[in-house]
Amino acid sequence: MATEVAVKKVDNACETAEEFTKLFYKQLDNSRHLTSKLYLDTGLLVWNGNGINGNTKIQKFLLELPPSNHYVKTLDAQPVSENFMPNNLTYLIQACGDVTYQNEEERKPFQQTFLIVAVDGKWKIASDCYRLQVPYSN
């Protein structure tokens, strides 16, 4: 019985991840000015090692990026234990794919990790870590 419940929780996390990432990348690529509504007021974005705290500052940062098109190739999710986030349904989402930026032909691989929390019936990003997967150089 406990195993069935655990499997159902994982299935719910995966379904939520699909719906949430479709919305997120659609807004990021087509309606970036609305993206801050997906973050908690105190949300954290780490973009290629640069930390931005608070949805207003995140919005300003995202608006300064060139227009983009994201293509998600893989997606995974899992529920976060209630021991870590009591009273809040929380999921960890991992998305990987390719992105193109305005005036660039080449697709660049990226990975993004979201920690999303259910707040008043809506999913909000508590933490977001985005990284372009380009070769590291010293």
C-alpha positions, 0 to 999 in steps of 0.5 A: 500500500505504501509503495502504491502511494509513493508511485502515485506521488511520483506520477503526480510530480511528473504530470505537474512537471509536464504542465508547469514546464510547458507554461514556464517555457511558453512564457519565457519565450513568448511572454517574458514580461509575465514570468515573474508571476510564476515565482514566489515573492522571495524566489531565487534564480541562479542563472549560469552562476549569477544569483538573483533574489526576489521575483521583481529582480528576477523579472528585470533580469529575464527581460534583459536577456535576448529573446529565446526559444527553448526545446525541452528534450528530457524532463523528470520530477519527484516529490520533496519529502514533507519532512523538508517542506511541511504543509507545502506540496513541493516538487523538484523538477529537472528539465534539459534541452536546447535553447536558441537566442535571437541572432544566433543559429546554433542551439545550445544545450541547457539544464534547469532545476526548479523547486516548485511549491503549491501556494493557494492552488497555484505552483510557484517557483521557490528556487530555479537554477539554469545552466547553459551546458557549454564547455568549462574553461579555466 
